[in-house]
Amino acid sequence: MPDHVLHNIQKASPMTAGLAVQTTTGTGTAPLSPGEGLAVLAGYAGAALAAGWLTLRGRDA
């Protein structure tokens, strides 16, 4: 896999986002800023809630 593809996957992963939120002094080599990391984590949480809601609606009798 090309390096730029792996870098984009790393930027969208929740682990990298969580570590970016914990950064206190500059971003250094982190691919995300703390604000971007928080946005990625919020996106994952929203997707999980939406999937749960859809599953509940589909199985509820």
mmCIF file as Biopython writes it, N, C-alpha, C and O atoms, coordinates in Angstrom:
data_model
#
loop_
_atom_site.group_PDB
_atom_site.id
_atom_site.type_symbol
_atom_site.label_atom_id
_atom_site.label_alt_id
_atom_site.label_comp_id
_atom_site.label_asym_id
_atom_site.label_entity_id
_atom_site.label_seq_id
_atom_site.pdbx_PDB_ins_code
_atom_site.Cartn_x
_atom_site.Cartn_y
_atom_site.Cartn_z
_atom_site.occupancy
_atom_site.B_iso_or_equiv
_atom_site.auth_seq_id
_atom_site.auth_asym_id
_atom_site.pdbx_PDB_model_num
ATOM 1   N N  . MET A ? 1  ? 0.836   -1.169 0.000  1.0 0.0 1  A 1 
ATOM 2   C CA . MET A ? 1  ? 0.000   0.000  0.000  1.0 0.0 1  A 1 
ATOM 3   C C  . MET A ? 1  ? 0.892   1.248  0.000  1.0 0.0 1  A 1 
ATOM 4   O O  . MET A ? 1  ? 1.898   1.285  0.709  1.0 0.0 1  A 1 
ATOM 5   N N  . PRO A ? 2  ? 0.542   2.247  -0.772 1.0 0.0 2  A 1 
ATOM 6   C CA . PRO A ? 2  ? 1.355   3.471  -0.797 1.0 0.0 2  A 1 
ATOM 7   C C  . PRO A ? 2  ? 1.341   4.195  0.553  1.0 0.0 2  A 1 
ATOM 8   O O  . PRO A ? 2  ? 0.388   4.087  1.325  1.0 0.0 2  A 1 
ATOM 9   N N  . ASP A ? 3  ? 2.413   4.929  0.812  1.0 0.0 3  A 1 
ATOM 10  C CA . ASP A ? 3  ? 2.554   5.631  2.087  1.0 0.0 3  A 1 
ATOM 11  C C  . ASP A ? 3  ? 1.463   6.669  2.312  1.0 0.0 3  A 1 
ATOM 12  O O  . ASP A ? 3  ? 0.996   6.830  3.440  1.0 0.0 3  A 1 
ATOM 13  N N  . HIS A ? 4  ? 1.042   7.383  1.256  1.0 0.0 4  A 1 
ATOM 14  C CA . HIS A ? 4  ? 0.032   8.421  1.448  1.0 0.0 4  A 1 
ATOM 15  C C  . HIS A ? 4  ? -1.323  7.820  1.840  1.0 0.0 4  A 1 
ATOM 16  O O  . HIS A ? 4  ? -2.093  8.453  2.564  1.0 0.0 4  A 1 
ATOM 17  N N  . VAL A ? 5  ? -1.614  6.619  1.373  1.0 0.0 5  A 1 
ATOM 18  C CA . VAL A ? 5  ? -2.860  5.951  1.754  1.0 0.0 5  A 1 
ATOM 19  C C  . VAL A ? 5  ? -2.801  5.552  3.230  1.0 0.0 5  A 1 
ATOM 20  O O  . VAL A ? 5  ? -3.763  5.754  3.971  1.0 0.0 5  A 1 
ATOM 21  N N  . LEU A ? 6  ? -1.674  4.989  3.651  1.0 0.0 6  A 1 
ATOM 22  C CA . LEU A ? 6  ? -1.522  4.606  5.052  1.0 0.0 6  A 1 
ATOM 23  C C  . LEU A ? 6  ? -1.591  5.827  5.979  1.0 0.0 6  A 1 
ATOM 24  O O  . LEU A ? 6  ? -2.149  5.747  7.073  1.0 0.0 6  A 1 
ATOM 25  N N  . HIS A ? 7  ? -1.030  6.942  5.543  1.0 0.0 7  A 1 
ATOM 26  C CA . HIS A ? 7  ? -1.072  8.166  6.343  1.0 0.0 7  A 1 
ATOM 27  C C  . HIS A ? 7  ? -2.509  8.659  6.504  1.0 0.0 7  A 1 
ATOM 28  O O  . HIS A ? 7  ? -2.897  9.092  7.589  1.0 0.0 7  A 1 
ATOM 29  N N  . ASN A ? 8  ? -3.300  8.596  5.433  1.0 0.0 8  A 1 
ATOM 30  C CA . ASN A ? 8  ? -4.701  9.024  5.518  1.0 0.0 8  A 1 
ATOM 31  C C  . ASN A ? 8  ? -5.513  8.097  6.417  1.0 0.0 8  A 1 
ATOM 32  O O  . ASN A ? 8  ? -6.390  8.560  7.145  1.0 0.0 8  A 1 
ATOM 33  N N  . ILE A ? 9  ? -5.235  6.803  6.377  1.0 0.0 9  A 1 
ATOM 34  C CA . ILE A ? 9  ? -5.922  5.863  7.262  1.0 0.0 9  A 1 
ATOM 35  C C  . ILE A ? 9  ? -5.553  6.154  8.713  1.0 0.0 9  A 1 
ATOM 36  O O  . ILE A ? 9  ? -6.412  6.133  9.594  1.0 0.0 9  A 1 
ATOM 37  N N  . GLN A ? 10 ? -4.281  6.424  8.955  1.0 0.0 10 A 1 
ATOM 38  C CA . GLN A ? 10 ? -3.832  6.733  10.314 1.0 0.0 10 A 1 
ATOM 39  C C  . GLN A ? 10 ? -4.505  8.002  10.833 1.0 0.0 10 A 1 
ATOM 40  O O  . GLN A ? 10 ? -4.872  8.065  12.006 1.0 0.0 10 A 1 
ATOM 41  N N  . LYS A ? 11 ? -4.671  9.001  9.988  1.0 0.0 11 A 1 
ATOM 42  C CA . LYS A ? 11 ? -5.299  10.247 10.411 1.0 0.0 11 A 1 
ATOM 43  C C  . LYS A ? 11 ? -6.747  10.040 10.829 1.0 0.0 11 A 1 
ATOM 44  O O  . LYS A ? 11 ? -7.249  10.770 11.684 1.0 0.0 11 A 1 
ATOM 45  N N  . ALA A ? 12 ? -7.430  9.056  10.241 1.0 0.0 12 A 1 
ATOM 46  C CA . ALA A ? 12 ? -8.845  8.838  10.538 1.0 0.0 12 A 1 
ATOM 47  C C  . ALA A ? 12 ? -9.073  7.792  11.617 1.0 0.0 12 A 1 
ATOM 48  O O  . ALA A ? 12 ? -10.223 7.480  11.924 1.0 0.0 12 A 1 
ATOM 49  N N  . SER A ? 13 ? -8.020  7.243  12.201 1.0 0.0 13 A 1 
ATOM 50  C CA . SER A ? 13 ? -8.199  6.196  13.207 1.0 0.0 13 A 1 
ATOM 51  C C  . SER A ? 13 ? -8.508  6.816  14.568 1.0 0.0 13 A 1 
ATOM 52  O O  . SER A ? 13 ? -8.004  7.896  14.880 1.0 0.0 13 A 1 
ATOM 53  N N  . PRO A ? 14 ? -9.328  6.149  15.382 1.0 0.0 14 A 1 
ATOM 54  C CA . PRO A ? 14 ? -9.674  6.719  16.684 1.0 0.0 14 A 1 
ATOM 55  C C  . PRO A ? 14 ? -8.497  6.774  17.658 1.0 0.0 14 A 1 
ATOM 56  O O  . PRO A ? 14 ? -8.465  7.648  18.524 1.0 0.0 14 A 1 
ATOM 57  N N  . MET A ? 15 ? -7.536  5.867  17.537 1.0 0.0 15 A 1 
ATOM 58  C CA . MET A ? 15 ? -6.395  5.899  18.450 1.0 0.0 15 A 1 
ATOM 59  C C  . MET A ? 15 ? -5.553  7.159  18.225 1.0 0.0 15 A 1 
ATOM 60  O O  . MET A ? 15 ? -5.171  7.830  19.184 1.0 0.0 15 A 1 
ATOM 61  N N  . THR A ? 16 ? -5.269  7.474  16.985 1.0 0.0 16 A 1 
ATOM 62  C CA . THR A ? 16 ? -4.507  8.687  16.669 1.0 0.0 16 A 1 
ATOM 63  C C  . THR A ? 16 ? -5.270  9.927  17.112 1.0 0.0 16 A 1 
ATOM 64  O O  . THR A ? 16 ? -4.678  10.882 17.616 1.0 0.0 16 A 1 
ATOM 65  N N  . ALA A ? 17 ? -6.596  9.910  16.920 1.0 0.0 17 A 1 
ATOM 66  C CA . ALA A ? 17 ? -7.414  11.052 17.328 1.0 0.0 17 A 1 
ATOM 67  C C  . ALA A ? 17 ? -7.380  11.243 18.837 1.0 0.0 17 A 1 
ATOM 68  O O  . ALA A ? 17 ? -7.269  12.369 19.321 1.0 0.0 17 A 1 
ATOM 69  N N  . GLY A ? 18 ? -7.475  10.151 19.575 1.0 0.0 18 A 1 
ATOM 70  C CA . GLY A ? 18 ? -7.430  10.245 21.031 1.0 0.0 18 A 1 
ATOM 71  C C  . GLY A ? 18 ? -6.099  10.766 21.528 1.0 0.0 18 A 1 
ATOM 72  O O  . GLY A ? 18 ? -6.055  11.572 22.458 1.0 0.0 18 A 1 
ATOM 73  N N  . LEU A ? 19 ? -5.026  10.321 20.927 1.0 0.0 19 A 1 
ATOM 74  C CA . LEU A ? 19 ? -3.701  10.812 21.322 1.0 0.0 19 A 1 
ATOM 75  C C  . LEU A ? 19 ? -3.530  12.283 20.969 1.0 0.0 19 A 1 
ATOM 76  O O  . LEU A ? 19 ? -2.862  13.018 21.696 1.0 0.0 19 A 1 
ATOM 77  N N  . ALA A ? 20 ? -4.122  12.717 19.870 1.0 0.0 20 A 1 
ATOM 78  C CA . ALA A ? 20 ? -4.032  14.126 19.486 1.0 0.0 20 A 1 
ATOM 79  C C  . ALA A ? 20 ? -4.774  15.010 20.477 1.0 0.0 20 A 1 
ATOM 80  O O  . ALA A ? 20 ? -4.338  16.128 20.752 1.0 0.0 20 A 1 
ATOM 81  N N  . VAL A ? 21 ? -5.894  14.526 21.018 1.0 0.0 21 A 1 
ATOM 82  C CA . VAL A ? 21 ? -6.651  15.309 21.991 1.0 0.0 21 A 1 
ATOM 83  C C  . VAL A ? 21 ? -5.844  15.487 23.275 1.0 0.0 21 A 1 
ATOM 84  O O  . VAL A ? 21 ? -5.972  16.514 23.942 1.0 0.0 21 A 1 
ATOM 85  N N  . GLN A ? 22 ? -5.022  14.514 23.631 1.0 0.0 22 A 1 
ATOM 86  C CA . GLN A ? 22 ? -4.239  14.575 24.862 1.0 0.0 22 A 1 
ATOM 87  C C  . GLN A ? 22 ? -2.989  15.442 24.737 1.0 0.0 22 A 1 
ATOM 88  O O  . GLN A ? 22 ? -2.327  15.702 25.742 1.0 0.0 22 A 1 
ATOM 89  N N  . THR A ? 23 ? -2.655  15.887 23.551 1.0 0.0 23 A 1 
ATOM 90  C CA . THR A ? 23 ? -1.452  16.680 23.333 1.0 0.0 23 A 1 
ATOM 91  C C  . THR A ? 23 ? -1.550  17.999 24.088 1.0 0.0 23 A 1 
ATOM 92  O O  . THR A ? 23 ? -2.553  18.706 23.992 1.0 0.0 23 A 1 
ATOM 93  N N  . THR A ? 24 ? -0.508  18.321 24.835 1.0 0.0 24 A 1 
ATOM 94  C CA . THR A ? 24 ? -0.531  19.566 25.611 1.0 0.0 24 A 1 
ATOM 95  C C  . THR A ? 24 ? 0.462   20.603 25.108 1.0 0.0 24 A 1 
ATOM 96  O O  . THR A ? 24 ? 0.236   21.799 25.295 1.0 0.0 24 A 1 
ATOM 97  N N  . THR A ? 25 ? 1.555   20.183 24.475 1.0 0.0 25 A 1 
ATOM 98  C CA . THR A ? 25 ? 2.562   21.136 24.011 1.0 0.0 25 A 1 
ATOM 99  C C  . THR A ? 25 ? 2.828   20.923 22.532 1.0 0.0 25 A 1 
ATOM 100 O O  . THR A ? 25 ? 3.608   20.044 22.166 1.0 0.0 25 A 1 
ATOM 101 N N  . GLY A ? 26 ? 2.203   21.702 21.688 1.0 0.0 26 A 1 
ATOM 102 C CA . GLY A ? 26 ? 2.424   21.593 20.248 1.0 0.0 26 A 1 
ATOM 103 C C  . GLY A ? 26 ? 2.002   20.247 19.699 1.0 0.0 26 A 1 
ATOM 104 O O  . GLY A ? 26 ? 1.752   19.315 20.464 1.0 0.0 26 A 1 
ATOM 105 N N  . THR A ? 27 ? 1.920   20.136 18.400 1.0 0.0 27 A 1 
ATOM 106 C CA . THR A ? 27 ? 1.495   18.880 17.809 1.0 0.0 27 A 1 
ATOM 107 C C  . THR A ? 27 ? 2.677   17.979 17.491 1.0 0.0 27 A 1 
ATOM 108 O O  . THR A ? 27 ? 2.490   16.776 17.314 1.0 0.0 27 A 1 
ATOM 109 N N  . GLY A ? 28 ? 3.882   18.517 17.414 1.0 0.0 28 A 1 
ATOM 110 C CA . GLY A ? 28 ? 5.061   17.696 17.126 1.0 0.0 28 A 1 
ATOM 111 C C  . GLY A ? 28 ? 4.884   16.918 15.829 1.0 0.0 28 A 1 
ATOM 112 O O  . GLY A ? 28 ? 4.702   17.511 14.766 1.0 0.0 28 A 1 
ATOM 113 N N  . THR A ? 29 ? 4.937   15.602 15.912 1.0 0.0 29 A 1 
ATOM 114 C CA . THR A ? 29 ? 4.789   14.771 14.717 1.0 0.0 29 A 1 
ATOM 115 C C  . THR A ? 29 ? 3.381   14.203 14.582 1.0 0.0 29 A 1 
ATOM 116 O O  . THR A ? 29 ? 3.134   13.392 13.689 1.0 0.0 29 A 1 
ATOM 117 N N  . ALA A ? 30 ? 2.452   14.610 15.448 1.0 0.0 30 A 1 
ATOM 118 C CA . ALA A ? 30 ? 1.080   14.115 15.375 1.0 0.0 30 A 1 
ATOM 119 C C  . ALA A ? 30 ? 0.434   14.587 14.077 1.0 0.0 30 A 1 
ATOM 120 O O  . ALA A ? 30 ? 0.590   15.744 13.687 1.0 0.0 30 A 1 
ATOM 121 N N  . PRO A ? 31 ? -0.301  13.679 13.401 1.0 0.0 31 A 1 
ATOM 122 C CA . PRO A ? 31 ? -0.915  14.067 12.134 1.0 0.0 31 A 1 
ATOM 123 C C  . PRO A ? 31 ? -2.155  14.943 12.299 1.0 0.0 31 A 1 
ATOM 124 O O  . PRO A ? 31 ? -2.627  15.525 11.322 1.0 0.0 31 A 1 
ATOM 125 N N  . LEU A ? 32 ? -2.699  15.048 13.529 1.0 0.0 32 A 1 
ATOM 126 C CA . LEU A ? 32 ? -3.905  15.830 13.774 1.0 0.0 32 A 1 
ATOM 127 C C  . LEU A ? 32 ? -3.671  16.848 14.878 1.0 0.0 32 A 1 
ATOM 128 O O  . LEU A ? 32 ? -2.849  16.637 15.769 1.0 0.0 32 A 1 
ATOM 129 N N  . SER A ? 33 ? -4.396  17.942 14.810 1.0 0.0 33 A 1 
ATOM 130 C CA . SER A ? 33 ? -4.385  18.896 15.923 1.0 0.0 33 A 1 
ATOM 131 C C  . SER A ? 33 ? -5.396  18.401 16.962 1.0 0.0 33 A 1 
ATOM 132 O O  . SER A ? 33 ? -6.211  17.530 16.657 1.0 0.0 33 A 1 
ATOM 133 N N  . PRO A ? 34 ? -5.355  18.942 18.179 1.0 0.0 34 A 1 
ATOM 134 C CA . PRO A ? 34 ? -6.317  18.496 19.192 1.0 0.0 34 A 1 
ATOM 135 C C  . PRO A ? 34 ? -7.779  18.696 18.772 1.0 0.0 34 A 1 
ATOM 136 O O  . PRO A ? 34 ? -8.624  17.849 19.061 1.0 0.0 34 A 1 
ATOM 137 N N  . GLY A ? 35 ? -8.075  19.782 18.108 1.0 0.0 35 A 1 
ATOM 138 C CA . GLY A ? 35 ? -9.448  20.022 17.644 1.0 0.0 35 A 1 
ATOM 139 C C  . GLY A ? 35 ? -9.892  19.016 16.588 1.0 0.0 35 A 1 
ATOM 140 O O  . GLY A ? 35 ? -11.024 18.535 16.617 1.0 0.0 35 A 1 
ATOM 141 N N  . GLU A ? 36 ? -9.002  18.706 15.666 1.0 0.0 36 A 1 
ATOM 142 C CA . GLU A ? 36 ? -9.322  17.709 14.647 1.0 0.0 36 A 1 
ATOM 143 C C  . GLU A ? 36 ? -9.500  16.330 15.271 1.0 0.0 36 A 1 
ATOM 144 O O  . GLU A ? 36 ? -10.369 15.563 14.857 1.0 0.0 36 A 1 
ATOM 145 N N  . GLY A ? 37 ? -8.672  16.018 16.272 1.0 0.0 37 A 1 
ATOM 146 C CA . GLY A ? 37 ? -8.804  14.744 16.967 1.0 0.0 37 A 1 
ATOM 147 C C  . GLY A ? 37 ? -10.146 14.618 17.664 1.0 0.0 37 A 1 
ATOM 148 O O  . GLY A ? 37 ? -10.774 13.560 17.633 1.0 0.0 37 A 1 
ATOM 149 N N  . LEU A ? 38 ? -10.580 15.693 18.288 1.0 0.0 38 A 1 
ATOM 150 C CA . LEU A ? 38 ? -11.877 15.687 18.955 1.0 0.0 38 A 1 
ATOM 151 C C  . LEU A ? 38 ? -13.000 15.508 17.938 1.0 0.0 38 A 1 
ATOM 152 O O  . LEU A ? 38 ? -13.975 14.810 18.214 1.0 0.0 38 A 1 
ATOM 153 N N  . ALA A ? 39 ? -12.877 16.123 16.779 1.0 0.0 39 A 1 
ATOM 154 C CA . ALA A ? 39 ? -13.885 15.969 15.732 1.0 0.0 39 A 1 
ATOM 155 C C  . ALA A ? 39 ? -13.941 14.530 15.221 1.0 0.0 39 A 1 
ATOM 156 O O  . ALA A ? 39 ? -15.026 14.004 14.974 1.0 0.0 39 A 1 
ATOM 157 N N  . VAL A ? 40 ? -12.786 13.890 15.060 1.0 0.0 40 A 1 
ATOM 158 C CA . VAL A ? 40 ? -12.762 12.498 14.609 1.0 0.0 40 A 1 
ATOM 159 C C  . VAL A ? 40 ? -13.416 11.599 15.654 1.0 0.0 40 A 1 
ATOM 160 O O  . VAL A ? 40 ? -14.205 10.722 15.303 1.0 0.0 40 A 1 
ATOM 161 N N  . LEU A ? 41 ? -13.100 11.805 16.935 1.0 0.0 41 A 1 
ATOM 162 C CA . LEU A ? 41 ? -13.709 11.008 17.993 1.0 0.0 41 A 1 
ATOM 163 C C  . LEU A ? 41 ? -15.224 11.230 18.057 1.0 0.0 41 A 1 
ATOM 164 O O  . LEU A ? 41 ? -15.979 10.282 18.267 1.0 0.0 41 A 1 
ATOM 165 N N  . ALA A ? 42 ? -15.663 12.457 17.879 1.0 0.0 42 A 1 
ATOM 166 C CA . ALA A ? 42 ? -17.101 12.740 17.874 1.0 0.0 42 A 1 
ATOM 167 C C  . ALA A ? 42 ? -17.779 12.063 16.687 1.0 0.0 42 A 1 
ATOM 168 O O  . ALA A ? 42 ? -18.909 11.590 16.806 1.0 0.0 42 A 1 
ATOM 169 N N  . GLY A ? 43 ? -17.104 12.012 15.557 1.0 0.0 43 A 1 
ATOM 170 C CA . GLY A ? 43 ? -17.656 11.322 14.396 1.0 0.0 43 A 1 
ATOM 171 C C  . GLY A ? 43 ? -17.821 9.832  14.635 1.0 0.0 43 A 1 
ATOM 172 O O  . GLY A ? 43 ? -18.840 9.251  14.261 1.0 0.0 43 A 1 
ATOM 173 N N  . TYR A ? 44 ? -16.820 9.204  15.260 1.0 0.0 44 A 1 
ATOM 174 C CA . TYR A ? 44 ? -16.924 7.781  15.589 1.0 0.0 44 A 1 
ATOM 175 C C  . TYR A ? 44 ? -18.053 7.532  16.585 1.0 0.0 44 A 1 
ATOM 176 O O  . TYR A ? 44 ? -18.802 6.566  16.440 1.0 0.0 44 A 1 
ATOM 177 N N  . ALA A ? 45 ? -18.181 8.388  17.586 1.0 0.0 45 A 1 
ATOM 178 C CA . ALA A ? 45 ? -19.253 8.232  18.572 1.0 0.0 45 A 1 
ATOM 179 C C  . ALA A ? 45 ? -20.622 8.402  17.913 1.0 0.0 45 A 1 
ATOM 180 O O  . ALA A ? 45 ? -21.545 7.638  18.198 1.0 0.0 45 A 1 
ATOM 181 N N  . GLY A ? 46 ? -20.757 9.385  17.047 1.0 0.0 46 A 1 
ATOM 182 C CA . GLY A ? 46 ? -22.021 9.596  16.339 1.0 0.0 46 A 1 
ATOM 183 C C  . GLY A ? 46 ? -22.375 8.424  15.430 1.0 0.0 46 A 1 
ATOM 184 O O  . GLY A ? 46 ? -23.537 8.025  15.344 1.0 0.0 46 A 1 
ATOM 185 N N  . ALA A ? 47 ? -21.372 7.877  14.757 1.0 0.0 47 A 1 
ATOM 186 C CA . ALA A ? 47 ? -21.623 6.720  13.889 1.0 0.0 47 A 1 
ATOM 187 C C  . ALA A ? 47 ? -22.049 5.505  14.705 1.0 0.0 47 A 1 
ATOM 188 O O  . ALA A ? 47 ? -22.928 4.754  14.283 1.0 0.0 47 A 1 
ATOM 189 N N  . ALA A ? 48 ? -21.435 5.304  15.869 1.0 0.0 48 A 1 
ATOM 190 C CA . ALA A ? 48 ? -21.815 4.177  16.729 1.0 0.0 48 A 1 
ATOM 191 C C  . ALA A ? 48 ? -23.236 4.348  17.259 1.0 0.0 48 A 1 
ATOM 192 O O  . ALA A ? 48 ? -23.995 3.379  17.311 1.0 0.0 48 A 1 
ATOM 193 N N  . LEU A ? 49 ? -23.603 5.559  17.651 1.0 0.0 49 A 1 
ATOM 194 C CA . LEU A ? 49 ? -24.958 5.812  18.123 1.0 0.0 49 A 1 
ATOM 195 C C  . LEU A ? 49 ? -25.978 5.619  17.010 1.0 0.0 49 A 1 
ATOM 196 O O  . LEU A ? 49 ? -27.046 5.052  17.243 1.0 0.0 49 A 1 
ATOM 197 N N  . ALA A ? 50 ? -25.666 6.081  15.812 1.0 0.0 50 A 1 
ATOM 198 C CA . ALA A ? 50 ? -26.583 5.907  14.682 1.0 0.0 50 A 1 
ATOM 199 C C  . ALA A ? 50 ? -26.748 4.430  14.321 1.0 0.0 50 A 1 
ATOM 200 O O  . ALA A ? 50 ? -27.858 3.991  14.021 1.0 0.0 50 A 1 
ATOM 201 N N  . ALA A ? 51 ? -25.667 3.668  14.347 1.0 0.0 51 A 1 
ATOM 202 C CA . ALA A ? 51 ? -25.755 2.237  14.054 1.0 0.0 51 A 1 
ATOM 203 C C  . ALA A ? 51 ? -26.589 1.521  15.112 1.0 0.0 51 A 1 
ATOM 204 O O  . ALA A ? 51 ? -27.386 0.643  14.782 1.0 0.0 51 A 1 
ATOM 205 N N  . GLY A ? 52 ? -26.415 1.886  16.365 1.0 0.0 52 A 1 
ATOM 206 C CA . GLY A ? 52 ? -27.215 1.294  17.433 1.0 0.0 52 A 1 
ATOM 207 C C  . GLY A ? 52 ? -28.682 1.639  17.306 1.0 0.0 52 A 1 
ATOM 208 O O  . GLY A ? 52 ? -29.544 0.784  17.507 1.0 0.0 52 A 1 
ATOM 209 N N  . TRP A ? 53 ? -28.974 2.892  16.973 1.0 0.0 53 A 1 
ATOM 210 C CA . TRP A ? 53 ? -30.358 3.310  16.809 1.0 0.0 53 A 1 
ATOM 211 C C  . TRP A ? 53 ? -31.013 2.573  15.644 1.0 0.0 53 A 1 
ATOM 212 O O  . TRP A ? 53 ? -32.149 2.114  15.758 1.0 0.0 53 A 1 
ATOM 213 N N  . LEU A ? 54 ? -30.301 2.460  14.529 1.0 0.0 54 A 1 
ATOM 214 C CA . LEU A ? 54 ? -30.853 1.738  13.372 1.0 0.0 54 A 1 
ATOM 215 C C  . LEU A ? 54 ? -31.077 0.262  13.679 1.0 0.0 54 A 1 
ATOM 216 O O  . LEU A ? 54 ? -32.075 -0.321 13.254 1.0 0.0 54 A 1 
ATOM 217 N N  . THR A ? 55 ? -30.161 -0.331 14.405 1.0 0.0 55 A 1 
ATOM 218 C CA . THR A ? 55 ? -30.310 -1.735 14.794 1.0 0.0 55 A 1 
ATOM 219 C C  . THR A ? 55 ? -31.523 -1.911 15.699 1.0 0.0 55 A 1 
ATOM 220 O O  . THR A ? 55 ? -32.301 -2.848 15.515 1.0 0.0 55 A 1 
ATOM 221 N N  . LEU A ? 56 ? -31.693 -1.022 16.675 1.0 0.0 56 A 1 
ATOM 222 C CA . LEU A ? 56 ? -32.826 -1.092 17.584 1.0 0.0 56 A 1 
ATOM 223 C C  . LEU A ? 56 ? -34.149 -0.911 16.835 1.0 0.0 56 A 1 
ATOM 224 O O  . LEU A ? 56 ? -35.112 -1.634 17.087 1.0 0.0 56 A 1 
ATOM 225 N N  . ARG A ? 57 ? -34.192 0.047  15.921 1.0 0.0 57 A 1 
ATOM 226 C CA . ARG A ? 57 ? -35.409 0.284  15.144 1.0 0.0 57 A 1 
ATOM 227 C C  . ARG A ? 57 ? -35.748 -0.902 14.260 1.0 0.0 57 A 1 
ATOM 228 O O  . ARG A ? 57 ? -36.923 -1.212 14.064 1.0 0.0 57 A 1 
ATOM 229 N N  . GLY A ? 58 ? -34.737 -1.570 13.727 1.0 0.0 58 A 1 
ATOM 230 C CA . GLY A ? 58 ? -34.964 -2.702 12.841 1.0 0.0 58 A 1 
ATOM 231 C C  . GLY A ? 58 ? -35.412 -3.950 13.574 1.0 0.0 58 A 1 
ATOM 232 O O  . GLY A ? 58 ? -36.138 -4.765 13.005 1.0 0.0 58 A 1 
ATOM 233 N N  . ARG A ? 59 ? -35.002 -4.122 14.815 1.0 0.0 59 A 1 
ATOM 234 C CA . ARG A ? 59 ? -35.321 -5.335 15.568 1.0 0.0 59 A 1 
ATOM 235 C C  . ARG A ? 59 ? -36.496 -5.155 16.529 1.0 0.0 59 A 1 
ATOM 236 O O  . ARG A ? 59 ? -37.026 -6.137 17.049 1.0 0.0 59 A 1 
ATOM 237 N N  . ASP A ? 60 ? -36.900 -3.921 16.766 1.0 0.0 60 A 1 
ATOM 238 C CA . ASP A ? 60 ? -37.998 -3.672 17.696 1.0 0.0 60 A 1 
ATOM 239 C C  . ASP A ? 60 ? -39.316 -4.118 17.073 1.0 0.0 60 A 1 
ATOM 240 O O  . ASP A ? 60 ? -39.629 -3.756 15.939 1.0 0.0 60 A 1 
ATOM 241 N N  . ALA A ? 61 ? -40.079 -4.901 17.816 1.0 0.0 61 A 1 
ATOM 242 C CA . ALA A ? 61 ? -41.342 -5.421 17.275 1.0 0.0 61 A 1 
ATOM 243 C C  . ALA A ? 61 ? -42.510 -4.537 17.619 1.0 0.0 61 A 1 
ATOM 244 O O  . ALA A ? 61 ? -43.643 -4.834 17.238 1.0 0.0 61 A 1 
#
